[in-house]
Amino acid sequence: MAAREFLANQNFGFPVVEGVEMSPVAAADGPFKSDRLTPGILGGDQPKAQAIFNGVGFP
């Protein structure tokens, strides 16, 4: 548990494991609100974006 608390405090993220306390910085943001975006929505334009990257020679 100590390692999870350490990591949550270092990246100011919300802990995902029950029982791990939030850092004061994350707690100041208020309660966690989950995002309604799914990986499918977020990645929907990935083929188009990859084609653009390939077209300009981006690695």
N, C-alpha and C positions, 0 to 999 in steps of 0.2 A: 504494500500500500504506500509506503514511503516513496518508492520510485515513481508511482503514478502522481502523487502529490507534487513531487519535485518537477516532473515534466509539465504538469498543468500550470504550475507557477512560473516556469521558464518561458512558456509560449503564450501565457495569458489566456489560454483556452478554457473552455468549460470541460470539467472532468466528465468522462463517459462512464466511469465506474461508480456505482452507488456507494456512498460513504466517504468519498474523497472530497475534502473541502475545497471550495473555490478560492482562487487567489483574490485578494482585495481588489485588484484591478478588474478582474472578470466580474466579480460581484457588483461592482459599481455600474456595470452595464445593464443590470437588472436580470430578471429570470431568462433562462434559455428559451428561445423561440425557434422551433424547427422550421426549416425551409420547405416550401412546397414543391420546389424544383426537383425533379427526379434525374438520375443519370441519363435517361433517355432524352429528356428535354435538353439537358445541358450539352449532351454530345450530338444532338441532332444535326448540327452544322459542321461536324468534324470532317466528313469527307470533302465538303466544299473548302473548308479552311486548309486541309492538307493539300488540295489541288493548288491553291494559291501559293502555299509555301513551296511546293515542288516547282511551280511555274517561275518563281523568282530565285530558285536555287538555294533556299534556306535549308540548312541541314536538318 
